[in-house]
Amino acid sequence: MIQDMRLIELKGVCKNFGDTQVLHDVDLYIRKCEFITLLGPSGCGKTTLLRIIGGFEMPSSGEVLFEGKDMTGIPPYKRRINTVFQKYALFNHLNVYDNIAFGLNLKTPEQLGVQTKKEKKEEIARRVNRMLKLVKMEGYEKRSTNALSGGQQQRIAIARALVNEPEVLLLDEPLGALDLKLRKEMQLELKAMQQQLGITFIYVTHDQEEALTMSDTIAVMNGGRIQQIGDPKGIYDEPKNAFVADFIGESNIVDGVMLQDDLVKFRDTEFQCVDEGFDTNEPVDVVIRPEDIMIVGEDVGMLSGTVESVIFKGVHYEMMIRDEIGGEGQGMLWKVHSTTMQPVGTRVGMTIVPYNIHIMHKAKTADAEPVSETGDKEA
Amino acid sequence: MKRSWYASPYALWMVLFTVVPLLFVCYYAFTDAAGAFTTANFTKIAQPMYLLVLWDSLRLAVYCTALCLLIGYPTAYFLASRDFSRAQSLVVLILVPMWMNFLLRTYAMMTLLEDNGVLNTLLRSIGLPGFKLIGTEGAVLLGMVYNYLPFMVLPIYTVLKKMDYSVIEAAEDLGCSPIRVVSRVVLPMSIPGVVSGITMVFMPAVTTFSISRLMSSGMVYLVGDMIEDYFISMNNRNVGSSISLVMLVLIILSIGFLRKVDPDNQGGGLW
């Protein structure tokens, strides 16, 4: 990785609120024009991390570099960063046009590349109109922000931030309040805007699907630590630990023991896998995606079980199948996705191909130990 | 039963104690002692002596409102600030004086400020010359501000407290220095509270009575005192009513003017 591609770099960032430490030694770098998502459950520290980058919070220790220069102590209004807030935070004493023009009005004519006040006014009008077009809100200039729907308010909030042509745009769960259909549309639009404008987007969400759809890079966070950084496919296919596996997509997570390279034992059964480099008899977490379990005839699968419930999910059926390890009704429930439905009460066999069995080191403490190689990203 | 019926007790109250008395005021204002129609009451109060009293009342009310705003806004801003945690108890402290009768409060104020009152005694005891307060216009203004200040602080505090903090962060984010955050966002967004505060201070201030008489030892004579005198000491309810009517029109005009400042009428302007 070339050092000068790094636009923002966080080094050993910690943050305490009183006695609670919300960020533990976070290392992260963000490249120019990258769409990076901070993904994690509520309370994982992702919003705090975003606010530290935006300058709204100061790190308790560690440093934040912008193009190699330390930004600690520089207030938000002096950073070339703009933010789209969770609740839009529009100025309801101003109309749509003046909301978008707010940041530009604060600048001197020289900063906008013109000489006179009149030219400044024209330049602002030009930029605001371009933004209105970008967010598809032409014709709404004179409207009061109170009269807009949630989706429209969000577009104005995005336009208000982007019109300042920031290096970096921070987005704090901006689509959280929108309905599903609108959210999906806005996801694609945001992604398109980001590619069109070539601006770095740092996006915070707890919605893994959103993260997978939009991001170039995802940083999965939990308990104030970055658990894994990588591209969406890498994170989905090769989660580094059970937390990431569970958070990104649905998973069956089973306790297992690694017998030797490429051979793991769980549910009293030995399975071929493709993972190497574990200690002999090391206890591990075994992660299997619901869509990777194949249903076969009874007694020909690797495990047998009985279907306990079936839910139709649109494209597939979600079945809960209880295996027979440990006696009648004592087995564990497996979540299985399949396009063919097995009625409740049917006894079936389950088969998993070696490639789809993911083996993970056990977390050393209860609250998910960080994965050490946090800086390791794919190019 | 239709929902609007639930308001009927209030409607009855309004008719009995607001509309009917108002009609009486109008009736007395346009009649003489014998009950015949006349406009003499109004020509009488158009004389310079009466207009001077009216002018003094308006002037003092404007001073009082301005002072309340000047003291009240920063107070409300401080109370509503995010990192101030004892705001609740301080707001109660601001409210406590309102639980007492205003005459009681004014008498207390007099005791403090009298020529031989607490303040002057204290000043003299440390060798400073005492100064005359009671009997001046300044004392009246002090009494008015003291009585009406909570009506300015509370509406502004409520508006500022309700303001979403992320709006302030958004302003910072878009390039506002801390001073500009206040001038471009906090102040304009708190206008409804300011309008409401001005309304609630100006209306009682312009019709102030007793406070003026007590604090100035009778030197400052305001419209409120004049109306009181006409009704009670002089037993001339006709002139008293005409003065009341003129005041009412003046108040309606000035409050209506506030609507121009606050077009959404969030602050409780009259129309």
Interface residues (C-beta under 8 A of the other chain):
Chain A: G54 F56 P75 P76 Y77 I81 N82 T83 F85 Q86 K87 A89 L90 F91 N92 H93 L94 F102 G103 L106 K107 R160 A161 N164
Chain B: D164 S166 V167 E169 A170 A171 E172 D173 L174 G175 C176 S177 R180 R184 V185 P188 M189 I191
